């Protein structure tokens, strides 16, 4: 009896290993992640080569997110860690680490409009060496927690949540390098944080959307 159980366990582990390390599994998991994220973002996602690493870690090369205009986000490499235990709760929870990110098109225009009152010149794109956070999707709920991004000229941290009925709750601390501003103009008065600290201006942006529309609040950061 004990011997039979051991054989069953060994067979189960062998089948599990074969499934997890099969080249087909990485493509199926990649399609599953793509479907969930496209549905949550309302955008098309194009993924390059996928590699699966035990237990459920997917490495994607050449990530592109496309809005209704053009490529909104592109990244050289993206790492996704799927929390299998949350699937039993009908949740998809992904820990994400995205490298060498370029934000352009509609997202870029939105950032330009948001940062223009702070004295930031319009950018053709926003470059980040690394963006990471935890994505959670469940029915009509979508969130990005522990969101952090680092770049030479911009960095940010905070969270974004979207609830049923398109209600939005977003709180982001955004830092802008002093080098981004024109050297011959004093822009410090346009930043709610006042003088730059360690070469960075810091401001906190809180965006909420409810029955009465969007409400944007700008207040000092903690840089």
C-alpha positions as CSV (number, residue, x, y, z in Angstrom):
1,X,0.0,0.0,0.0
2,X,2.8,2.4,1.0
3,X,4.7,1.5,-2.1
4,X,1.7,2.2,-4.3
5,X,1.3,5.6,-2.8
6,X,4.9,6.4,-3.4
7,X,4.6,5.4,-7.0
8,X,1.5,7.6,-7.4
9,X,3.3,10.6,-5.9
10,X,6.3,10.1,-8.2
11,X,4.0,9.8,-11.2
12,X,2.1,12.9,-10.2
13,X,5.3,14.9,-9.7
14,X,6.6,13.6,-13.1
15,X,3.4,14.7,-14.9
16,X,3.5,18.1,-13.1
17,X,7.1,18.7,-14.1
18,X,6.4,17.7,-17.7
19,X,3.5,20.2,-17.9
20,X,5.3,23.0,-16.2
21,X,8.4,22.7,-18.3
22,X,6.7,22.0,-21.6
23,X,7.2,24.7,-24.2
24,X,3.5,24.7,-24.8
25,X,2.7,25.6,-21.2
26,X,4.5,28.9,-21.4
27,X,2.5,29.9,-24.5
28,X,-0.8,28.9,-22.8
29,X,0.1,30.8,-19.7
30,X,1.2,33.8,-21.8
31,X,-2.2,33.8,-23.6
32,X,-4.0,33.6,-20.3
33,X,-2.1,36.6,-18.9
34,X,-2.6,38.5,-22.1
35,X,-6.4,37.9,-22.0
36,X,-6.8,39.0,-18.4
37,X,-4.7,42.1,-18.8
38,X,-6.3,43.2,-22.1
39,X,-9.7,42.9,-20.6
40,X,-8.7,44.9,-17.5
41,X,-6.8,47.6,-19.5
42,X,-9.1,47.8,-22.5
43,X,-6.0,47.7,-24.7
44,X,-4.2,45.2,-27.0
45,X,-1.1,43.5,-25.7
46,X,1.6,42.0,-27.9
47,X,4.1,39.7,-26.2
48,X,7.4,38.4,-27.7
49,X,9.1,35.2,-26.6
50,X,7.9,33.6,-23.4
51,X,10.0,31.5,-21.0
52,X,8.4,29.7,-18.0
53,X,10.3,29.0,-14.8
54,X,9.0,26.9,-11.9
55,X,6.6,27.4,-10.2
56,X,4.7,30.0,-12.3
57,X,7.2,32.7,-13.3
58,X,7.0,34.0,-16.9
59,X,9.7,36.0,-18.6
60,X,8.5,38.0,-21.7
61,X,10.7,39.7,-24.2
62,X,9.6,42.6,-26.3
63,X,6.3,43.7,-24.5
64,X,4.0,46.1,-26.3
65,X,0.7,47.6,-25.1
66,X,-1.3,49.3,-27.8
67,X,-4.1,51.9,-27.3
68,X,-6.5,53.2,-30.0
69,X,-3.7,55.3,-31.5
70,X,-0.4,53.5,-31.4
71,X,2.0,51.7,-29.1
72,X,1.3,53.2,-25.7
73,X,3.9,51.2,-23.7
74,X,6.9,49.2,-24.8
75,X,9.4,47.3,-22.7
76,X,12.5,45.2,-23.4
77,X,11.7,42.6,-20.8
78,X,8.9,41.8,-18.4
79,X,8.8,39.3,-15.5
80,X,5.4,38.0,-14.2
81,X,5.0,35.9,-11.1
82,X,1.5,34.4,-10.9
83,X,0.1,33.7,-7.4
84,X,-1.6,30.3,-7.9
85,X,-3.3,30.3,-4.4
86,X,-5.4,33.4,-5.4
87,X,-6.9,31.6,-8.4
88,X,-9.1,29.6,-6.0
89,X,-10.6,33.0,-5.0
90,X,-11.3,33.8,-8.7
91,X,-8.5,36.4,-8.5
92,X,-5.5,36.8,-10.8
93,X,-2.6,38.3,-8.9
94,X,0.6,39.1,-10.8
95,X,3.8,40.4,-9.4
96,X,5.4,42.4,-12.2
97,X,8.8,43.7,-12.9
98,X,9.2,45.5,-16.2
99,X,12.6,46.7,-17.5
100,X,13.5,49.5,-19.9
101,X,10.0,50.9,-20.4
102,X,9.0,53.6,-22.8
103,X,5.6,55.3,-22.4
104,X,4.3,57.1,-25.5
105,X,1.2,57.8,-27.6
106,X,-2.0,58.3,-25.5
107,X,-0.4,57.6,-22.2
108,X,2.4,60.0,-23.0
109,X,-0.1,62.8,-23.9
110,X,-2.0,62.1,-20.6
111,X,1.2,62.5,-18.6
112,X,2.1,65.7,-20.5
113,X,-1.3,67.2,-19.7
114,X,-1.1,66.2,-16.1
115,X,2.4,67.5,-15.5
116,X,2.1,70.7,-17.6
117,X,0.7,72.8,-14.7
118,X,3.8,71.8,-12.8
119,X,6.1,73.3,-15.3
120,X,7.3,70.1,-17.0
121,X,7.9,70.6,-20.8
122,X,6.0,68.1,-23.1
123,X,7.9,64.9,-23.6
124,X,8.0,62.7,-26.7
125,X,8.1,59.7,-24.4
126,X,8.7,58.9,-20.8
127,X,11.6,56.5,-20.1
128,X,11.9,54.2,-17.0
129,X,14.6,51.7,-16.3
130,X,12.3,49.7,-14.1
131,X,8.6,49.6,-13.2
132,X,7.2,47.1,-10.7
133,X,4.1,46.4,-8.8
134,X,1.4,43.9,-8.0
135,X,-1.6,43.6,-10.4
136,X,-4.9,42.2,-9.2
137,X,-7.9,41.5,-11.3
138,X,-11.3,40.1,-10.2
139,X,-14.5,40.6,-12.2
140,X,-14.9,44.3,-12.4
141,X,-12.0,45.1,-10.1
142,X,-8.5,46.0,-11.2
143,X,-5.7,47.4,-9.1
144,X,-1.9,48.0,-9.2
145,X,-0.5,48.1,-5.7
146,X,3.1,48.8,-4.5
147,X,3.6,50.6,-7.8
148,X,7.1,52.0,-8.3
149,X,9.0,53.3,-11.3
150,X,12.5,54.6,-11.7
151,X,14.1,56.6,-14.5
152,X,16.8,59.1,-15.1
153,X,14.3,62.1,-15.2
154,X,11.2,60.7,-13.6
155,X,10.2,58.3,-10.8
156,X,7.0,57.5,-9.0
157,X,5.3,55.4,-6.4
158,X,1.8,54.7,-5.2
159,X,-1.3,52.7,-6.3
160,X,-4.1,52.7,-8.8
161,X,-7.5,51.0,-8.3
162,X,-10.6,50.8,-10.5
163,X,-13.9,49.4,-9.2
164,X,-17.2,48.4,-10.7
165,X,-18.9,51.3,-12.4
166,X,-15.5,52.7,-13.5
167,X,-14.8,54.3,-10.1
168,X,-11.2,55.2,-9.9
169,X,-8.9,55.7,-6.8
170,X,-5.3,56.7,-7.6
171,X,-2.6,58.1,-5.4
172,X,0.8,58.7,-7.0
173,X,3.9,60.5,-5.7
174,X,5.7,61.8,-8.7
175,X,9.3,63.0,-8.7
176,X,10.7,65.1,-11.5
177,X,14.4,65.7,-12.0
178,X,15.6,69.3,-11.9
179,X,17.4,68.6,-15.2
180,X,14.1,68.3,-17.0
181,X,13.3,72.0,-16.4
182,X,14.8,74.7,-18.5
183,X,18.0,75.9,-16.9
184,X,17.2,79.5,-17.6
185,X,13.8,79.5,-15.9
186,X,13.0,79.2,-12.2
187,X,10.2,76.7,-12.1
188,X,10.3,75.9,-8.4
189,X,7.4,78.1,-7.6
190,X,5.2,75.9,-9.7
191,X,5.9,72.9,-7.6
192,X,3.8,72.4,-4.5
193,X,6.8,70.9,-2.8
194,X,8.8,74.1,-3.2
195,X,12.6,73.8,-3.6
196,X,14.1,70.7,-5.2
197,X,15.6,68.2,-2.8
198,X,18.6,66.2,-3.9
199,X,18.0,67.4,-7.5
200,X,14.3,66.3,-7.5
201,X,11.0,68.1,-7.3
202,X,8.3,66.0,-5.7
203,X,4.5,66.3,-5.8
204,X,1.6,64.0,-4.9
205,X,-1.3,63.5,-7.3
206,X,-4.6,62.0,-6.0
207,X,-7.2,61.2,-8.7
208,X,-10.6,59.9,-7.9
209,X,-13.6,59.2,-10.2
210,X,-17.1,58.8,-8.8
211,X,-20.6,59.7,-9.8
212,X,-19.7,63.4,-10.1
213,X,-16.7,62.8,-12.4
214,X,-13.0,63.1,-11.9
215,X,-11.5,64.9,-8.9
216,X,-7.8,65.7,-9.0
217,X,-5.9,66.9,-5.9
218,X,-2.3,68.1,-6.0
219,X,-0.4,68.4,-2.8
220,X,3.2,68.3,-1.5
221,X,5.2,65.1,-1.8
222,X,7.5,63.6,0.8
223,X,10.8,63.6,-1.2
